[in-house]
Amino acid sequence: MKYKIDASGKILGRIASEIAIILRGKNDPKFMPNFASKNCVEVINAKYIKVSGNKAESKTYYRYSGYPGGIKKKTFANLQDQDSRKALRKAIFGMLPVNKLRSKIKKYIIITNSNR
């Protein structure tokens, strides 16, 4: 089943948890935790996602290359300016279970920045 969600003006964590529930298939009456559901979620207007408080400047995302001194960090505002899909994708992946189904579930997310 295909779902279409408009993310404009919504809070990052709330929409990410809603998408994670749909992707796992927990909204279906036939939910089985050991099978990946075939629910596809298309998110539009990802660049208009909001965060509450001063998280735009204080929330940081870290990336580590594995080399000494190779840690890089970005704030939410910088990540939104560069690629607004990354913050939402990272929030959704953090709410998915860390097992073999995670890589199968990740394929069913489509995030776009504009309304087609």
PyMOL CGO cylinders between C-alpha atoms (Angstrom):
from pymol import cmd
from pymol.cgo import CYLINDER

trace = [
    CYLINDER, 0.00, 0.00, 0.00, 1.26, 3.48, -0.82, 0.3, 1, 1, 1, 1, 1, 1,
    CYLINDER, 1.26, 3.48, -0.82, 0.93, 6.39, 1.61, 0.3, 1, 1, 1, 1, 1, 1,
    CYLINDER, 0.93, 6.39, 1.61, 1.54, 10.05, 0.80, 0.3, 1, 1, 1, 1, 1, 1,
    CYLINDER, 1.54, 10.05, 0.80, 2.39, 12.42, 3.67, 0.3, 1, 1, 1, 1, 1, 1,
    CYLINDER, 2.39, 12.42, 3.67, 2.79, 16.20, 3.50, 0.3, 1, 1, 1, 1, 1, 1,
    CYLINDER, 2.79, 16.20, 3.50, 5.48, 17.25, 6.00, 0.3, 1, 1, 1, 1, 1, 1,
    CYLINDER, 5.48, 17.25, 6.00, 5.11, 21.02, 5.73, 0.3, 1, 1, 1, 1, 1, 1,
    CYLINDER, 5.11, 21.02, 5.73, 4.82, 22.66, 9.14, 0.3, 1, 1, 1, 1, 1, 1,
    CYLINDER, 4.82, 22.66, 9.14, 5.06, 19.39, 11.12, 0.3, 1, 1, 1, 1, 1, 1,
    CYLINDER, 5.06, 19.39, 11.12, 7.50, 18.57, 13.92, 0.3, 1, 1, 1, 1, 1, 1,
    CYLINDER, 7.50, 18.57, 13.92, 10.44, 16.34, 12.95, 0.3, 1, 1, 1, 1, 1, 1,
    CYLINDER, 10.44, 16.34, 12.95, 10.09, 13.65, 15.63, 0.3, 1, 1, 1, 1, 1, 1,
    CYLINDER, 10.09, 13.65, 15.63, 6.33, 13.35, 15.41, 0.3, 1, 1, 1, 1, 1, 1,
    CYLINDER, 6.33, 13.35, 15.41, 6.25, 12.84, 11.67, 0.3, 1, 1, 1, 1, 1, 1,
    CYLINDER, 6.25, 12.84, 11.67, 9.24, 10.45, 11.83, 0.3, 1, 1, 1, 1, 1, 1,
    CYLINDER, 9.24, 10.45, 11.83, 7.48, 8.23, 14.36, 0.3, 1, 1, 1, 1, 1, 1,
    CYLINDER, 7.48, 8.23, 14.36, 4.31, 8.24, 12.27, 0.3, 1, 1, 1, 1, 1, 1,
    CYLINDER, 4.31, 8.24, 12.27, 6.28, 7.18, 9.18, 0.3, 1, 1, 1, 1, 1, 1,
    CYLINDER, 6.28, 7.18, 9.18, 8.18, 4.47, 11.10, 0.3, 1, 1, 1, 1, 1, 1,
    CYLINDER, 8.18, 4.47, 11.10, 4.91, 2.95, 12.32, 0.3, 1, 1, 1, 1, 1, 1,
    CYLINDER, 4.91, 2.95, 12.32, 3.54, 2.84, 8.77, 0.3, 1, 1, 1, 1, 1, 1,
    CYLINDER, 3.54, 2.84, 8.77, 6.76, 1.37, 7.36, 0.3, 1, 1, 1, 1, 1, 1,
    CYLINDER, 6.76, 1.37, 7.36, 6.82, -1.44, 9.93, 0.3, 1, 1, 1, 1, 1, 1,
    CYLINDER, 6.82, -1.44, 9.93, 3.18, -2.21, 9.21, 0.3, 1, 1, 1, 1, 1, 1,
    CYLINDER, 3.18, -2.21, 9.21, 1.97, -1.70, 12.76, 0.3, 1, 1, 1, 1, 1, 1,
    CYLINDER, 1.97, -1.70, 12.76, -1.13, 0.09, 11.49, 0.3, 1, 1, 1, 1, 1, 1,
    CYLINDER, -1.13, 0.09, 11.49, -2.31, -3.10, 9.74, 0.3, 1, 1, 1, 1, 1, 1,
    CYLINDER, -2.31, -3.10, 9.74, -4.44, -5.65, 11.56, 0.3, 1, 1, 1, 1, 1, 1,
    CYLINDER, -4.44, -5.65, 11.56, -2.24, -8.41, 10.11, 0.3, 1, 1, 1, 1, 1, 1,
    CYLINDER, -2.24, -8.41, 10.11, 1.00, -7.08, 11.65, 0.3, 1, 1, 1, 1, 1, 1,
    CYLINDER, 1.00, -7.08, 11.65, 3.76, -9.65, 12.03, 0.3, 1, 1, 1, 1, 1, 1,
    CYLINDER, 3.76, -9.65, 12.03, 7.02, -8.43, 13.58, 0.3, 1, 1, 1, 1, 1, 1,
    CYLINDER, 7.02, -8.43, 13.58, 9.16, -10.96, 11.69, 0.3, 1, 1, 1, 1, 1, 1,
    CYLINDER, 9.16, -10.96, 11.69, 8.05, -9.82, 8.20, 0.3, 1, 1, 1, 1, 1, 1,
    CYLINDER, 8.05, -9.82, 8.20, 8.73, -6.54, 6.41, 0.3, 1, 1, 1, 1, 1, 1,
    CYLINDER, 8.73, -6.54, 6.41, 5.53, -4.92, 5.23, 0.3, 1, 1, 1, 1, 1, 1,
    CYLINDER, 5.53, -4.92, 5.23, 5.26, -3.61, 1.68, 0.3, 1, 1, 1, 1, 1, 1,
    CYLINDER, 5.26, -3.61, 1.68, 3.98, -0.20, 2.76, 0.3, 1, 1, 1, 1, 1, 1,
    CYLINDER, 3.98, -0.20, 2.76, 5.59, 2.57, 0.72, 0.3, 1, 1, 1, 1, 1, 1,
    CYLINDER, 5.59, 2.57, 0.72, 5.67, 6.09, 2.17, 0.3, 1, 1, 1, 1, 1, 1,
    CYLINDER, 5.67, 6.09, 2.17, 6.19, 9.16, 0.00, 0.3, 1, 1, 1, 1, 1, 1,
    CYLINDER, 6.19, 9.16, 0.00, 6.97, 12.32, 1.97, 0.3, 1, 1, 1, 1, 1, 1,
    CYLINDER, 6.97, 12.32, 1.97, 6.63, 15.67, 0.20, 0.3, 1, 1, 1, 1, 1, 1,
    CYLINDER, 6.63, 15.67, 0.20, 7.76, 19.15, 1.31, 0.3, 1, 1, 1, 1, 1, 1,
    CYLINDER, 7.76, 19.15, 1.31, 10.56, 17.85, 3.56, 0.3, 1, 1, 1, 1, 1, 1,
    CYLINDER, 10.56, 17.85, 3.56, 12.28, 21.24, 3.57, 0.3, 1, 1, 1, 1, 1, 1,
    CYLINDER, 12.28, 21.24, 3.57, 9.42, 22.77, 5.58, 0.3, 1, 1, 1, 1, 1, 1,
    CYLINDER, 9.42, 22.77, 5.58, 9.84, 20.51, 8.64, 0.3, 1, 1, 1, 1, 1, 1,
    CYLINDER, 9.84, 20.51, 8.64, 10.08, 22.30, 11.98, 0.3, 1, 1, 1, 1, 1, 1,
    CYLINDER, 10.08, 22.30, 11.98, 11.79, 21.58, 15.27, 0.3, 1, 1, 1, 1, 1, 1,
    CYLINDER, 11.79, 21.58, 15.27, 10.66, 22.99, 18.59, 0.3, 1, 1, 1, 1, 1, 1,
    CYLINDER, 10.66, 22.99, 18.59, 12.63, 25.31, 20.83, 0.3, 1, 1, 1, 1, 1, 1,
    CYLINDER, 12.63, 25.31, 20.83, 16.18, 26.20, 19.84, 0.3, 1, 1, 1, 1, 1, 1,
    CYLINDER, 16.18, 26.20, 19.84, 16.96, 22.75, 18.41, 0.3, 1, 1, 1, 1, 1, 1,
    CYLINDER, 16.96, 22.75, 18.41, 17.71, 24.22, 15.00, 0.3, 1, 1, 1, 1, 1, 1,
    CYLINDER, 17.71, 24.22, 15.00, 20.97, 25.61, 16.41, 0.3, 1, 1, 1, 1, 1, 1,
    CYLINDER, 20.97, 25.61, 16.41, 21.67, 23.14, 19.24, 0.3, 1, 1, 1, 1, 1, 1,
    CYLINDER, 21.67, 23.14, 19.24, 20.80, 19.75, 17.67, 0.3, 1, 1, 1, 1, 1, 1,
    CYLINDER, 20.80, 19.75, 17.67, 23.97, 18.31, 16.13, 0.3, 1, 1, 1, 1, 1, 1,
    CYLINDER, 23.97, 18.31, 16.13, 24.52, 15.39, 13.79, 0.3, 1, 1, 1, 1, 1, 1,
    CYLINDER, 24.52, 15.39, 13.79, 27.89, 13.63, 13.90, 0.3, 1, 1, 1, 1, 1, 1,
    CYLINDER, 27.89, 13.63, 13.90, 29.74, 11.74, 11.19, 0.3, 1, 1, 1, 1, 1, 1,
    CYLINDER, 29.74, 11.74, 11.19, 32.98, 9.86, 11.82, 0.3, 1, 1, 1, 1, 1, 1,
    CYLINDER, 32.98, 9.86, 11.82, 35.32, 8.72, 9.05, 0.3, 1, 1, 1, 1, 1, 1,
    CYLINDER, 35.32, 8.72, 9.05, 37.27, 6.28, 11.23, 0.3, 1, 1, 1, 1, 1, 1,
    CYLINDER, 37.27, 6.28, 11.23, 40.51, 8.27, 11.10, 0.3, 1, 1, 1, 1, 1, 1,
    CYLINDER, 40.51, 8.27, 11.10, 41.95, 10.32, 13.96, 0.3, 1, 1, 1, 1, 1, 1,
    CYLINDER, 41.95, 10.32, 13.96, 40.46, 13.80, 13.84, 0.3, 1, 1, 1, 1, 1, 1,
    CYLINDER, 40.46, 13.80, 13.84, 37.89, 12.65, 11.30, 0.3, 1, 1, 1, 1, 1, 1,
    CYLINDER, 37.89, 12.65, 11.30, 34.75, 13.60, 13.23, 0.3, 1, 1, 1, 1, 1, 1,
    CYLINDER, 34.75, 13.60, 13.23, 32.46, 16.06, 11.50, 0.3, 1, 1, 1, 1, 1, 1,
    CYLINDER, 32.46, 16.06, 11.50, 29.41, 17.72, 12.98, 0.3, 1, 1, 1, 1, 1, 1,
    CYLINDER, 29.41, 17.72, 12.98, 26.57, 19.75, 11.58, 0.3, 1, 1, 1, 1, 1, 1,
    CYLINDER, 26.57, 19.75, 11.58, 23.66, 21.48, 13.20, 0.3, 1, 1, 1, 1, 1, 1,
    CYLINDER, 23.66, 21.48, 13.20, 20.08, 20.87, 12.15, 0.3, 1, 1, 1, 1, 1, 1,
    CYLINDER, 20.08, 20.87, 12.15, 19.92, 24.26, 10.42, 0.3, 1, 1, 1, 1, 1, 1,
    CYLINDER, 19.92, 24.26, 10.42, 23.05, 23.52, 8.36, 0.3, 1, 1, 1, 1, 1, 1,
    CYLINDER, 23.05, 23.52, 8.36, 21.78, 20.06, 7.43, 0.3, 1, 1, 1, 1, 1, 1,
    CYLINDER, 21.78, 20.06, 7.43, 18.38, 21.51, 6.41, 0.3, 1, 1, 1, 1, 1, 1,
    CYLINDER, 18.38, 21.51, 6.41, 20.09, 24.08, 4.18, 0.3, 1, 1, 1, 1, 1, 1,
    CYLINDER, 20.09, 24.08, 4.18, 22.37, 21.52, 2.56, 0.3, 1, 1, 1, 1, 1, 1,
    CYLINDER, 22.37, 21.52, 2.56, 19.93, 18.61, 2.07, 0.3, 1, 1, 1, 1, 1, 1,
    CYLINDER, 19.93, 18.61, 2.07, 16.65, 18.72, 3.94, 0.3, 1, 1, 1, 1, 1, 1,
    CYLINDER, 16.65, 18.72, 3.94, 15.93, 15.04, 3.33, 0.3, 1, 1, 1, 1, 1, 1,
    CYLINDER, 15.93, 15.04, 3.33, 18.86, 13.82, 5.44, 0.3, 1, 1, 1, 1, 1, 1,
    CYLINDER, 18.86, 13.82, 5.44, 17.53, 14.97, 8.82, 0.3, 1, 1, 1, 1, 1, 1,
    CYLINDER, 17.53, 14.97, 8.82, 14.17, 13.29, 8.26, 0.3, 1, 1, 1, 1, 1, 1,
    CYLINDER, 14.17, 13.29, 8.26, 15.78, 10.11, 6.92, 0.3, 1, 1, 1, 1, 1, 1,
    CYLINDER, 15.78, 10.11, 6.92, 18.12, 9.93, 9.94, 0.3, 1, 1, 1, 1, 1, 1,
    CYLINDER, 18.12, 9.93, 9.94, 15.19, 10.41, 12.35, 0.3, 1, 1, 1, 1, 1, 1,
    CYLINDER, 15.19, 10.41, 12.35, 13.16, 7.66, 10.66, 0.3, 1, 1, 1, 1, 1, 1,
    CYLINDER, 13.16, 7.66, 10.66, 16.08, 5.21, 10.62, 0.3, 1, 1, 1, 1, 1, 1,
    CYLINDER, 16.08, 5.21, 10.62, 16.62, 5.80, 14.33, 0.3, 1, 1, 1, 1, 1, 1,
    CYLINDER, 16.62, 5.80, 14.33, 13.06, 4.67, 15.00, 0.3, 1, 1, 1, 1, 1, 1,
    CYLINDER, 13.06, 4.67, 15.00, 13.28, 1.46, 12.98, 0.3, 1, 1, 1, 1, 1, 1,
    CYLINDER, 13.28, 1.46, 12.98, 14.42, -1.78, 14.64, 0.3, 1, 1, 1, 1, 1, 1,
    CYLINDER, 14.42, -1.78, 14.64, 18.10, -2.63, 14.24, 0.3, 1, 1, 1, 1, 1, 1,
    CYLINDER, 18.10, -2.63, 14.24, 17.84, -6.07, 12.62, 0.3, 1, 1, 1, 1, 1, 1,
    CYLINDER, 17.84, -6.07, 12.62, 17.78, -7.70, 9.19, 0.3, 1, 1, 1, 1, 1, 1,
    CYLINDER, 17.78, -7.70, 9.19, 14.41, -6.14, 8.33, 0.3, 1, 1, 1, 1, 1, 1,
    CYLINDER, 14.41, -6.14, 8.33, 15.77, -2.59, 8.62, 0.3, 1, 1, 1, 1, 1, 1,
    CYLINDER, 15.77, -2.59, 8.62, 17.56, -2.70, 5.27, 0.3, 1, 1, 1, 1, 1, 1,
    CYLINDER, 17.56, -2.70, 5.27, 14.44, -4.08, 3.59, 0.3, 1, 1, 1, 1, 1, 1,
    CYLINDER, 14.44, -4.08, 3.59, 12.20, -1.44, 5.16, 0.3, 1, 1, 1, 1, 1, 1,
    CYLINDER, 12.20, -1.44, 5.16, 14.54, 1.44, 4.16, 0.3, 1, 1, 1, 1, 1, 1,
    CYLINDER, 14.54, 1.44, 4.16, 13.83, 0.81, 0.49, 0.3, 1, 1, 1, 1, 1, 1,
    CYLINDER, 13.83, 0.81, 0.49, 10.20, 1.90, 0.83, 0.3, 1, 1, 1, 1, 1, 1,
    CYLINDER, 10.20, 1.90, 0.83, 10.87, 5.55, 1.79, 0.3, 1, 1, 1, 1, 1, 1,
    CYLINDER, 10.87, 5.55, 1.79, 10.64, 8.29, -0.84, 0.3, 1, 1, 1, 1, 1, 1,
    CYLINDER, 10.64, 8.29, -0.84, 11.41, 11.82, 0.39, 0.3, 1, 1, 1, 1, 1, 1,
    CYLINDER, 11.41, 11.82, 0.39, 11.05, 14.85, -1.88, 0.3, 1, 1, 1, 1, 1, 1,
    CYLINDER, 11.05, 14.85, -1.88, 11.50, 18.54, -1.26, 0.3, 1, 1, 1, 1, 1, 1,
    CYLINDER, 11.50, 18.54, -1.26, 8.78, 19.89, -3.48, 0.3, 1, 1, 1, 1, 1, 1,
    CYLINDER, 8.78, 19.89, -3.48, 5.17, 19.18, -4.25, 0.3, 1, 1, 1, 1, 1, 1,
    CYLINDER, 5.17, 19.18, -4.25, 4.79, 17.53, -7.67, 0.3, 1, 1, 1, 1, 1, 1,
]
cmd.load_cgo(trace, "trace")
